[in-house]
Amino acid sequence: MLKDYDSVISLWKQGDIPYRPQGRDSKEDIRRQLRQATSLYYVAENDGVIIGVILGTHDGRKGWINRLAVTPAYHRKGIARRLVEEVEHHLAARGIDIVACLIENWNATSMQVFDRFGYTKHDEILYYSKRKNKRI
Ligand SMILES: CC(C)(COP(=O)(O)OP(=O)(O)OC[C@H]1O[C@@H](n2cnc3c(N)ncnc32)[C@H](O)[C@@H]1OP(=O)(O)O)[C@@H](O)C(=O)NCCC(=O)NCCS
């Protein structure tokens, strides 16, 4: 991943993903995360160029899909589906049968895509978090 770091950041920028370059998406922090057995990282490539990315994580109880993005020229070719299925497959192999993702409320495309993947939207849940600072 670290050799792919700049390509991945550029995908996240193109996809308007609100990534955290000073926090959990900094190179240093990604390096730390990828040392953990709880992190999964996959890219899709075409001719050696990265055109899709996904980060999977789990906490032993539930799996999470994070930072999914596909370069616009390759949208609607099933690349996100392949990446999500790959993460789901590896999580299932670890006994994790619940997979979740957080979607910004403005991201209608992502909501439609996850609907197509068979994910259920939970209107009754609000996301709360506690952070050491606003950058992370
Ligand atoms: C969301 C995103 C990753 C989807 O990537 P993709 O490779 O185009 O998706 P796929 O081709 O695998 O399509 C998956 C399913 O969603 C549907 N879909 C894809 N884009 C869609 C859109 N814009 N509107 C409605 N449905 C859509 C596809 O038809 C497909 O359904 P099907 O297999 O039942 O026909 C891509 O649009 C993207 O990078 N967006 C910007 C970043 C982003 O919002 N990421 C999600 C953060 S939570």
Ligand as a Chemical Component Dictionary entry (heavy atoms), coordinates in Angstrom:
data_LIG
# 
_chem_comp.id                   LIG 
_chem_comp.type                 NON-POLYMER 
_chem_comp.pdbx_formal_charge   0 
_chem_comp.three_letter_code    LIG 
# 
loop_
_chem_comp_atom.comp_id 
_chem_comp_atom.atom_id 
_chem_comp_atom.alt_atom_id 
_chem_comp_atom.type_symbol 
_chem_comp_atom.charge 
_chem_comp_atom.model_Cartn_x 
_chem_comp_atom.model_Cartn_y 
_chem_comp_atom.model_Cartn_z 
_chem_comp_atom.pdbx_ordinal 
LIG C1  C1  C 0 -19.253 4.233  -5.396  1  
LIG C2  C2  C 0 -18.242 3.718  -6.440  2  
LIG C3  C3  C 0 -17.030 3.160  -5.698  3  
LIG C4  C4  C 0 -18.917 2.612  -7.295  4  
LIG O1  O1  O 0 -17.926 2.054  -8.153  5  
LIG P1  P1  P 0 -18.253 1.236  -9.484  6  
LIG O2  O2  O 0 -17.069 0.404  -9.796  7  
LIG O3  O3  O 0 -18.743 2.185  -10.518 8  
LIG O4  O4  O 0 -19.464 0.301  -9.020  9  
LIG P2  P2  P 0 -19.905 -1.078 -9.719  10 
LIG O5  O5  O 0 -19.717 -0.943 -11.205 11 
LIG O6  O6  O 0 -19.256 -2.218 -9.040  12 
LIG O7  O7  O 0 -21.459 -1.074 -9.463  13 
LIG C5  C5  C 0 -22.011 -1.702 -8.333  14 
LIG C6  C6  C 0 -23.533 -1.639 -8.400  15 
LIG O8  O8  O 0 -23.981 -0.301 -8.162  16 
LIG C7  C7  C 0 -24.676 0.213  -9.294  17 
LIG N1  N1  N 0 -24.193 1.582  -9.513  18 
LIG C8  C8  C 0 -22.922 1.972  -9.760  19 
LIG N2  N2  N 0 -22.865 3.310  -9.875  20 
LIG C9  C9  C 0 -24.128 3.746  -9.705  21 
LIG C10 C10 C 0 -24.706 5.036  -9.725  22 
LIG N3  N3  N 0 -23.977 6.144  -9.968  23 
LIG N4  N4  N 0 -26.036 5.155  -9.477  24 
LIG C11 C11 C 0 -26.794 4.060  -9.259  25 
LIG N5  N5  N 0 -26.294 2.788  -9.218  26 
LIG C12 C12 C 0 -24.987 2.648  -9.445  27 
LIG C13 C13 C 0 -24.284 -0.665 -10.459 28 
LIG O9  O9  O 0 -25.296 -0.708 -11.445 29 
LIG C14 C14 C 0 -24.054 -2.002 -9.787  30 
LIG O10 O10 O 0 -25.278 -2.663 -9.561  31 
LIG P3  P3  P 0 -25.574 -4.071 -10.283 32 
LIG O11 O11 O 0 -24.283 -4.882 -10.169 33 
LIG O12 O12 O 0 -26.668 -4.641 -9.487  34 
LIG O13 O13 O 0 -25.897 -3.711 -11.675 35 
LIG C15 C15 C 0 -17.820 4.858  -7.403  36 
LIG O14 O14 O 0 -18.994 5.492  -7.910  37 
LIG C16 C16 C 0 -16.939 5.907  -6.752  38 
LIG O15 O15 O 0 -15.703 5.776  -6.707  39 
LIG N6  N6  N 0 -17.568 6.969  -6.208  40 
LIG C17 C17 C 0 -16.823 8.034  -5.542  41 
LIG C18 C18 C 0 -16.274 7.574  -4.189  42 
LIG C19 C19 C 0 -17.386 7.114  -3.244  43 
LIG O16 O16 O 0 -18.425 7.737  -3.116  44 
LIG N7  N7  N 0 -17.110 5.982  -2.562  45 
LIG C20 C20 C 0 -18.013 5.401  -1.599  46 
LIG C21 C21 C 0 -17.700 5.927  -0.249  47 
LIG S1  S1  S 0 -18.774 5.210  0.976   48 
# 
loop_
_chem_comp_bond.comp_id 
_chem_comp_bond.atom_id_1 
_chem_comp_bond.atom_id_2 
_chem_comp_bond.value_order 
_chem_comp_bond.pdbx_ordinal 
LIG C1  C2  SING 1  
LIG C2  C3  SING 2  
LIG C2  C4  SING 3  
LIG C2  C15 SING 4  
LIG C4  O1  SING 5  
LIG O1  P1  SING 6  
LIG P1  O2  DOUB 7  
LIG P1  O3  SING 8  
LIG P1  O4  SING 9  
LIG O4  P2  SING 10 
LIG P2  O5  DOUB 11 
LIG P2  O6  SING 12 
LIG P2  O7  SING 13 
LIG O7  C5  SING 14 
LIG C5  C6  SING 15 
LIG C6  O8  SING 16 
LIG C6  C14 SING 17 
LIG O8  C7  SING 18 
LIG C7  N1  SING 19 
LIG C7  C13 SING 20 
LIG N1  C8  SING 21 
LIG N1  C12 SING 22 
LIG C8  N2  DOUB 23 
LIG N2  C9  SING 24 
LIG C9  C10 SING 25 
LIG C9  C12 DOUB 26 
LIG C10 N3  SING 27 
LIG C10 N4  DOUB 28 
LIG N4  C11 SING 29 
LIG C11 N5  DOUB 30 
LIG N5  C12 SING 31 
LIG C13 O9  SING 32 
LIG C13 C14 SING 33 
LIG C14 O10 SING 34 
LIG O10 P3  SING 35 
LIG P3  O11 DOUB 36 
LIG P3  O12 SING 37 
LIG P3  O13 SING 38 
LIG C15 O14 SING 39 
LIG C15 C16 SING 40 
LIG C16 O15 DOUB 41 
LIG C16 N6  SING 42 
LIG N6  C17 SING 43 
LIG C17 C18 SING 44 
LIG C18 C19 SING 45 
LIG C19 O16 DOUB 46 
LIG C19 N7  SING 47 
LIG N7  C20 SING 48 
LIG C20 C21 SING 49 
LIG C21 S1  SING 50 
# 
